[in-house]
């Protein structure tokens, strides 16, 4: 349980960093970032359950990259205070992939 909490806090910090770094992404506050992390995790789980493991961002392929971008874009429509455009979602997917390669947040 503590590992899941730490994962979401780290994910929220990454989302805050991306909101600061990228011009196409806006995050209102840390609470919004936490909610965004939860929604991204839920949508990512749903996409992986529906489409299979091939679309997982862990596969590091183009399909996983674009699926992550779509999940981020849809999250921008669902979470108040989290605004992202198409280019912002693509850039955020790329930056999150880079950060995840350096600091993995997956619970093992």
Rosetta blueprint (number, residue, H / E / L):
1 X L
2 X H
3 X H
4 X H
5 X H
6 X H
7 X H
8 X H
9 X H
10 X H
11 X H
12 X H
13 X H
14 X H
15 X H
16 X H
17 X H
18 X H
19 X H
20 X H
21 X H
22 X L
23 X L
24 X L
25 X E
26 X E
27 X E
28 X L
29 X L
30 X H
31 X H
32 X H
33 X H
34 X H
35 X H
36 X H
37 X H
38 X H
39 X H
40 X H
41 X H
42 X H
43 X H
44 X H
45 X H
46 X H
47 X H
48 X H
49 X H
50 X H
51 X H
52 X L
53 X H
54 X H
55 X H
56 X L
57 X H
58 X H
59 X H
60 X L
61 X L
62 X H
63 X H
64 X H
65 X H
66 X H
67 X H
68 X H
69 X H
70 X H
71 X H
72 X H
73 X H
74 X H
75 X H
76 X H
77 X H
78 X H
79 X L
80 X L
81 X L
82 X E
83 X E
84 X E
85 X L
86 X H
87 X H
88 X H
89 X H
90 X H
91 X H
92 X H
93 X H
94 X H
95 X H
96 X H
97 X H
98 X H
99 X H
100 X H
101 X H
102 X H
103 X L
104 X L
105 X L
106 X L
107 X L
108 X L
